[in-house]
């Protein structure tokens, strides 16, 4: 009976060691195999005039929020 418990316990330990090693290897591989920076294929549109504008629904929201 004692040997059976020992084998099971040893198998669990081996599994945990292997799992920890696998996680560590994956983390290292992820940092080493980092790709190049992504670049846009087309240039972005001009942001001129794309800022905040106080439209009617925004004014209505402000009015209701004051109550």
LUMTIPA-504746 format. One record per atom (N, C-alpha, C, O): y negated, z negated, x negated; atom name; residue number from 0. Coordinates in steps of 0.02 Angstrom, whole numbers, plus 32768, in hexadecimal, padded with zeros to 4 digits. Example, Ala and Ser with C-alpha at 12.3 -4.5 7.8 and 13.67 -1.06 7.14 Angstrom:
% residues 2
811C, 7E7A, 7D6C, N, 0
80E1, 7E7A, 7D99, CA, 0
80A5, 7E7A, 7D6C, C, 0
80A6, 7E59, 7D38, O, 0
8070, 7E9E, 7D7E, N, 1
8035, 7E9B, 7D54, CA, 1
7FFE, 7E76, 7D7B, C, 1
7FC7, 7E6E, 7D62, O, 1
//
This chain:
% residues 67
803B, 8000, 7FD7, N, 0
8000, 8000, 8000, CA, 0
7FC1, 8000, 7FD5, C, 0
7F90, 8022, 7FE4, O, 0
7FC3, 7FDA, 7F9F, N, 1
7F88, 7FD6, 7F73, CA, 1
7F78, 801A, 7F54, C, 1
7F3E, 802C, 7F4D, O, 1
7FAC, 803F, 7F3F, N, 2
7FA1, 8080, 7F21, CA, 2
7F82, 80B2, 7F52, C, 2
7F58, 80DA, 7F3E, O, 2
7F97, 80AF, 7F91, N, 3
7F7C, 80DC, 7FC3, CA, 3
7F31, 80D2, 7FCB, C, 3
7F0A, 8102, 7FCF, O, 3
7F1C, 8093, 7FCF, N, 4
7ED5, 8083, 7FD6, CA, 4
7EAE, 809A, 7F99, C, 4
7E77, 80B5, 7FA0, O, 4
7ECB, 8091, 7F60, N, 5
7EAA, 80A5, 7F22, CA, 5
7E9F, 80F0, 7F1E, C, 5
7E6A, 8106, 7F09, O, 5
7ED0, 8118, 7F34, N, 6
7EC9, 8160, 7F33, CA, 6
7E92, 8177, 7F63, C, 6
7E6B, 81A3, 7F53, O, 6
7E91, 8158, 7F9E, N, 7
7E5E, 816B, 7FCF, CA, 7
7E19, 8159, 7FB5, C, 7
7DEA, 8181, 7FBB, O, 7
7E13, 811E, 7F99, N, 8
7DD3, 8108, 7F7E, CA, 8
7DBC, 8135, 7F45, C, 8
7D81, 8146, 7F3F, O, 8
7DEB, 8149, 7F1B, N, 9
7DDC, 8175, 7EE3, CA, 9
7DC6, 81BA, 7EFB, C, 9
7D9A, 81D9, 7EDE, O, 9
7DE6, 81D2, 7F30, N, 10
7DD4, 8214, 7F4B, CA, 10
7D8E, 8213, 7F67, C, 10
7D68, 8242, 7F5E, O, 10
7D7C, 81DD, 7F88, N, 11
7D39, 81D7, 7FA3, CA, 11
7D05, 81D6, 7F6B, C, 11
7CD1, 81F6, 7F6F, O, 11
7D15, 81B2, 7F37, N, 12
7CE6, 81AE, 7EFE, CA, 12
7CDD, 81F2, 7EDE, C, 12
7CA5, 8206, 7ECD, O, 12
7D14, 8216, 7ED6, N, 13
7D0F, 8259, 7EB9, CA, 13
7CE6, 8287, 7EE5, C, 13
7CBE, 82AF, 7ECC, O, 13
7CF0, 8282, 7F27, N, 14
7CC9, 82AB, 7F55, CA, 14
7C7F, 829B, 7F4E, C, 14
7C56, 82C9, 7F4B, O, 14
7C6D, 825B, 7F4C, N, 15
7C27, 8248, 7F48, CA, 15
7C09, 825E, 7F05, C, 15
7BCF, 8274, 7F03, O, 15
7C2E, 8259, 7ED0, N, 16
7C16, 8270, 7E8F, CA, 16
7C09, 82BB, 7E90, C, 16
7BD5, 82D3, 7E78, O, 16
7C38, 82E0, 7EAD, N, 17
7C31, 8329, 7EB0, CA, 17
7BF7, 833D, 7EDD, C, 17
7BD1, 836A, 7ECC, O, 17
7BF0, 831A, 7F15, N, 18
7BB8, 8329, 7F42, CA, 18
7B75, 831C, 7F21, C, 18
7B47, 8344, 7F26, O, 18
7B70, 82E4, 7EFE, N, 19
7B31, 82D3, 7EDB, CA, 19
7B22, 8307, 7EA5, C, 19
7AE9, 831B, 7E9B, O, 19
7B56, 831C, 7E82, N, 20
7B4D, 834F, 7E4D, CA, 20
7B36, 8391, 7E6C, C, 20
7B0B, 83B4, 7E50, O, 20
7B53, 83A3, 7EA5, N, 21
7B40, 83E0, 7EC7, CA, 21
7AF8, 83E0, 7EDF, C, 21
7AD5, 8412, 7ED8, O, 21
7AE2, 83A7, 7EFA, N, 22
7A9D, 83A1, 7F11, CA, 22
7A6D, 83A6, 7ED6, C, 22
7A39, 83C7, 7EDA, O, 22
7A7E, 8386, 7EA0, N, 23
7A54, 8389, 7E64, CA, 23
7A50, 83D0, 7E48, C, 23
7A1A, 83E7, 7E34, O, 23
7A88, 83F2, 7E47, N, 24
7A89, 8437, 7E2D, CA, 24
7A60, 8465, 7E5A, C, 24
7A3D, 8491, 7E42, O, 24
7A64, 845A, 7E9B, N, 25
7A3D, 8483, 7ECA, CA, 25
79F2, 8478, 7EC0, C, 25
79CB, 84A7, 7EC3, O, 25
79DF, 843A, 7EB4, N, 26
7998, 842B, 7EA9, CA, 26
797E, 844C, 7E6A, C, 26
7947, 8468, 7E69, O, 26
79A5, 8449, 7E35, N, 27
7991, 8468, 7DF6, CA, 27
798E, 84B4, 7DFE, C, 27
795F, 84D4, 7DE6, O, 27
79BF, 84D0, 7E1F, N, 28
79C0, 8519, 7E29, CA, 28
7985, 852F, 7E53, C, 28
7968, 8564, 7E47, O, 28
7972, 8507, 7E84, N, 29
7939, 8518, 7EAE, CA, 29
78F8, 851A, 7E87, C, 29
78CE, 8545, 7E95, O, 29
78F0, 84EE, 7E58, N, 30
78B3, 84EE, 7E30, CA, 30
78B3, 8525, 7DFB, C, 30
787F, 8541, 7DEB, O, 30
78EE, 8534, 7DE0, N, 31
78F1, 8568, 7DAC, CA, 31
78EE, 85AE, 7DC8, C, 31
78D5, 85DB, 7DA7, O, 31
7906, 85B9, 7E05, N, 32
7909, 85FB, 7E21, CA, 32
78CE, 8609, 7E50, C, 32
78D3, 8633, 7E7D, O, 32
7898, 85E6, 7E45, N, 33
785D, 85EF, 7E70, CA, 33
7843, 8636, 7E67, C, 33
783B, 864E, 7E2F, O, 33
7835, 8657, 7EA0, N, 34
781E, 869C, 7E9F, CA, 34
77D5, 86A1, 7E8D, C, 34
77B2, 866F, 7E86, O, 34
77BE, 86E0, 7E85, N, 35
7777, 86EC, 7E77, CA, 35
774D, 86DC, 7EB4, C, 35
7767, 86D6, 7EEB, O, 35
770D, 86D5, 7EA8, N, 36
76E0, 86C7, 7EE0, CA, 36
76DF, 8703, 7F0F, C, 36
76DF, 873D, 7EF9, O, 36
76DF, 86F6, 7F4F, N, 37
76DD, 872B, 7F81, CA, 37
7697, 874A, 7F82, C, 37
7665, 8727, 7F7C, O, 37
7695, 878A, 7F8B, N, 38
7655, 87AD, 7F8E, CA, 38
7654, 87D5, 7FCF, C, 38
7686, 87F1, 7FE4, O, 38
761A, 87D8, 7FEE, N, 39
7612, 87FD, 802C, CA, 39
7615, 8848, 801E, C, 39
75FB, 8860, 7FEC, O, 39
7636, 886D, 804A, N, 40
763B, 88B5, 8042, CA, 40
75F9, 88D7, 8053, C, 40
75E5, 8908, 8033, O, 40
75D8, 88BD, 8086, N, 41
7598, 88DA, 809B, CA, 41
7562, 88A5, 8093, C, 41
756F, 886A, 809D, O, 41
7526, 88BA, 8081, N, 42
74F1, 8889, 807A, CA, 42
74DF, 886A, 80BD, C, 42
74E4, 888B, 80F1, O, 42
74CA, 882C, 80BC, N, 43
74B7, 880A, 80F9, CA, 43
7476, 8826, 8114, C, 43
744C, 883E, 80EF, O, 43
746F, 8822, 8156, N, 44
7432, 8839, 8176, CA, 44
73F9, 880B, 8162, C, 44
7403, 87D1, 8150, O, 44
73BD, 8825, 8167, N, 45
7383, 87FD, 8157, CA, 45
737D, 87C3, 8188, C, 45
7388, 87CB, 81C4, O, 45
736C, 878A, 816F, N, 46
7365, 874F, 8198, CA, 46
731E, 8747, 81B4, C, 46
730F, 8715, 81D5, O, 46
72F4, 8777, 81A7, N, 47
72AF, 8773, 81BE, CA, 47
72AE, 8774, 820A, C, 47
72CC, 879F, 822A, O, 47
728C, 8743, 8227, N, 48
7287, 873F, 8270, CA, 48
72C4, 8721, 8291, C, 48
72C8, 8720, 82CE, O, 48
72F3, 8707, 826A, N, 49
7330, 86EB, 8286, CA, 49
732D, 86A0, 828C, C, 49
7361, 867F, 8295, O, 49
72F2, 8683, 8286, N, 50
72EC, 863A, 8287, CA, 50
72EA, 861E, 82CE, C, 50
72FD, 863F, 82FE, O, 50
72D2, 85E2, 82D2, N, 51
72CD, 85BF, 8311, CA, 51
7298, 85DE, 833D, C, 51
7261, 85ED, 8326, O, 51
72A9, 85E7, 837C, N, 52
7277, 85FE, 83AC, CA, 52
727E, 85D5, 83EC, C, 52
72B5, 85CB, 8405, O, 52
7246, 85BE, 8405, N, 53
7247, 8593, 8440, CA, 53
7246, 85BF, 847F, C, 53
7211, 85D1, 8498, O, 53
7281, 85CF, 8497, N, 54
7287, 85F9, 84D3, CA, 54
7283, 85CD, 8512, C, 54
727E, 8590, 850D, O, 54
7286, 85ED, 854B, N, 55
7280, 85C9, 858A, CA, 55
72B7, 8596, 8594, C, 55
72AA, 855F, 85AA, O, 55
72F5, 85A8, 8583, N, 56
732B, 8578, 858D, CA, 56
7326, 853D, 855D, C, 56
733B, 8506, 856E, O, 56
730A, 8548, 8522, N, 57
7300, 8511, 84F3, CA, 57
72C9, 84E3, 850E, C, 57
72D0, 84A6, 850A, O, 57
7294, 84FF, 8529, N, 58
725E, 84D7, 8546, CA, 58
7279, 84AD, 8580, C, 58
7267, 8473, 8588, O, 58
72A4, 84CB, 85A9, N, 59
72C2, 84A8, 85E2, CA, 59
72ED, 846E, 85C9, C, 59
72EC, 8438, 85E6, O, 59
7313, 8478, 8594, N, 60
733C, 8443, 8577, CA, 60
7310, 8409, 855F, C, 60
731F, 83CF, 856D, O, 60
72DA, 8419, 853C, N, 61
72AD, 83E5, 8524, CA, 61
728F, 83BE, 855E, C, 61
7289, 8380, 855B, O, 61
727E, 83E0, 8593, N, 62
7261, 83C1, 85CE, CA, 62
7293, 8390, 85ED, C, 62
7281, 8358, 85FF, O, 62
72D2, 83A6, 85F4, N, 63
7305, 837B, 8612, CA, 63
7319, 8341, 85E4, C, 63
732D, 830C, 85FB, O, 63
7315, 834B, 85A2, N, 64
7329, 8318, 8573, CA, 64
72F6, 82DE, 8571, C, 64
7307, 82A6, 855E, O, 64
72B8, 82EC, 8583, N, 65
7284, 82B8, 8582, CA, 65
728E, 8285, 85B9, C, 65
7276, 824C, 85B3, O, 65
72B0, 8297, 85EE, N, 66
72B8, 826C, 8629, CA, 66
72E2, 8230, 861A, C, 66
72ED, 8207, 8646, O, 66
//
